[in-house]
């Protein structure tokens, strides 16, 4: 498979229009909007800088790098351990369950998109070590098998997560997101 096809395969997994549930997830932002904690541009920016960024970068970005390293060494135990660590670090508990459900949906989607990848290995690892298959773990494992460089996998994940939050906010708070997009992208 050539490099162009690998990138196309990768981009398919990041496409927010594909309803895998993975990158349509708002990381709890929708609940904060509903309860009135996010009402304006400052609140949205605060959420993205103080809650989303540390969680995604420090937890999931590092987990993606760890999964790549474990996969390179064929260390299934470490893959499962990283997955469990990501799972228990996610709070509140409903976000843990959402991440697990999204990971399972991403496996199903990726199996259809990439039938040449043997997903039994991942499923066996998750089952053997009683892991759940969090979204970031599954994302990393798939992209490692697509030969996507780790830096691209991390940046793509971060970009898609941020974009999903902006899209979700634009549905609930269209006027503030228009202002936010104008400030953020100029």
BELFENTA-V596952 format. One record per backbone hydrogen bond with DSSP energy under -0.5 kcal/mol. NH is the residue of the N-H (numbers start at 1). CO is the residue of the C=O. Records with the same first field share a line. If there is no record, write none. Layout:
NH: CO ; CO
//
This chain:
6: 2
7: 3
8: 4
9: 5
10: 6
11: 7
12: 8
13: 9 ; 10
14: 10 ; 11
15: 11 ; 12
18: 15
19: 17
20: 18
21: 18
25: 22
29: 26
32: 28
33: 29
34: 30
35: 31
36: 33
37: 32
38: 32
39: 37
44: 40
45: 41
46: 42
47: 43
48: 44
49: 45
50: 46
51: 46 ; 47
52: 47
53: 48
55: 51
56: 52
57: 53
58: 53 ; 54
59: 54 ; 55
60: 55
61: 56
62: 57
63: 59
64: 60
65: 61
66: 62
67: 63
68: 64
69: 65
70: 66
71: 67
72: 68
73: 69
74: 71
75: 70
76: 74
79: 75
80: 76
81: 77
82: 78
83: 79
84: 80
85: 81
86: 82
87: 83
88: 84
89: 85
90: 86 ; 87
95: 92
96: 92
97: 93
98: 94
99: 95
100: 96
101: 97
102: 98
103: 99
104: 100
105: 101
106: 102
107: 103
108: 104
109: 105
110: 106
111: 107
112: 108
113: 109
114: 110
117: 114
119: 117
121: 118
123: 119
124: 120
125: 121
126: 122
127: 123
128: 124
129: 125
130: 127
131: 126
138: 134
139: 135
140: 136
141: 137
142: 138
143: 139
144: 140
145: 141
146: 142
147: 144
148: 143
153: 149
154: 150
155: 151
156: 152
157: 153
158: 154
159: 155
160: 156
161: 157
162: 158
163: 159
164: 160
165: 161
166: 162
167: 163
168: 164
169: 165
170: 166
171: 167
172: 168
173: 169
177: 173
178: 174
179: 175
180: 176
181: 177
182: 178
183: 179
184: 180
185: 181
//
